[in-house]
Amino acid sequence: MSRRRRSTMSEEFKYELAKDLGFAETVDREGWGGIRSKDAGNMIKRAIQIAENSLVKPPR
């Protein structure tokens, strides 16, 4: 029996990160499976930074 994984990040947020990191064209052409492992790792690092910053800074 296979389990379906729920995505932790929305597709919109992932795409915004891809644009910021410069590999959105690859995602457009090849999908998420076409990105390099290094790019995926950098995307996760950036998402963690954003999450940590949102915990440290009080909302306005």
VOPAGU-2260 file (C-alpha; in pm, 1 decimal, decimal comma):
REM VOPAGU-2260
SITE   aa  ch    i         X         Y         Z
SITE  MET   A    0       0,0       0,0       0,0
SITE  SER   A    1     156,2     327,9    -106,2
SITE  ARG   A    2     122,3     645,8      89,9
SITE  ARG   A    3      66,1     974,8     -77,3
SITE  ARG   A    4     294,3    1247,5      47,7
SITE  ARG   A    5     146,9    1586,9     114,5
SITE  SER   A    6     357,1    1875,9      -4,2
SITE  THR   A    7     488,4    2095,0     274,7
SITE  MET   A    8     545,0    2390,7      42,2
SITE  SER   A    9     286,3    2521,1    -198,8
SITE  GLU   A   10     363,2    2504,9    -569,7
SITE  GLU   A   11     341,5    2884,4    -581,8
SITE  PHE   A   12     602,8    2924,9    -306,1
SITE  LYS   A   13     834,5    2668,9    -467,7
SITE  TYR   A   14     807,4    2848,4    -800,6
SITE  GLU   A   15     883,4    3185,7    -636,7
SITE  LEU   A   16    1194,8    3032,3    -481,8
SITE  ALA   A   17    1294,1    2886,3    -819,3
SITE  LYS   A   18    1261,0    3232,3    -977,3
SITE  ASP   A   19    1467,2    3390,8    -699,8
SITE  LEU   A   20    1738,2    3126,4    -734,8
SITE  GLY   A   21    1745,7    3138,1   -1115,1
SITE  PHE   A   22    1617,5    2798,4   -1226,7
SITE  ALA   A   23    1250,4    2870,2   -1298,0
SITE  GLU   A   24    1310,5    2822,8   -1672,2
SITE  THR   A   25    1424,4    2466,7   -1606,5
SITE  VAL   A   26    1108,3    2403,8   -1404,6
SITE  ASP   A   27     900,5    2546,2   -1690,8
SITE  ARG   A   28    1073,3    2328,1   -1950,8
SITE  GLU   A   29    1128,5    2003,7   -1760,3
SITE  GLY   A   30     920,4    2018,3   -1444,1
SITE  TRP   A   31    1051,2    1976,3   -1091,1
SITE  GLY   A   32    1225,4    1651,5   -1184,4
SITE  GLY   A   33    1455,5    1844,0   -1417,0
SITE  ILE   A   34    1627,4    2055,1   -1153,1
SITE  ARG   A   35    1970,3    1964,7   -1019,1
SITE  SER   A   36    2009,5    1825,6    -669,0
SITE  LYS   A   37    2217,8    2128,7    -581,7
SITE  ASP   A   38    1933,5    2360,7    -687,6
SITE  ALA   A   39    1681,1    2159,5    -486,4
SITE  GLY   A   40    1908,3    2182,5    -183,0
SITE  ASN   A   41    1948,8    2556,8    -226,3
SITE  MET   A   42    1571,9    2591,8    -255,2
SITE  ILE   A   43    1523,0    2406,4      74,3
SITE  LYS   A   44    1792,9    2614,7     245,7
SITE  ARG   A   45    1622,2    2934,2     131,2
SITE  ALA   A   46    1280,5    2810,3     246,3
SITE  ILE   A   47    1427,4    2731,3     589,6
SITE  GLN   A   48    1584,6    3078,8     609,2
SITE  ILE   A   49    1250,5    3239,8     528,3
SITE  ALA   A   50    1072,3    3025,6     788,5
SITE  GLU   A   51    1332,2    3102,3    1056,2
SITE  ASN   A   52    1316,7    3474,3     982,0
SITE  SER   A   53     939,8    3471,5    1012,0
SITE  LEU   A   54     970,9    3313,6    1357,6
SITE  VAL   A   55    1227,2    3567,5    1476,4
SITE  LYS   A   56    1059,5    3882,8    1347,9
SITE  PRO   A   57     721,7    3972,2    1496,7
SITE  PRO   A   58     446,3    4028,7    1238,1
SITE  ARG   A   59     362,9    4388,5    1154,2
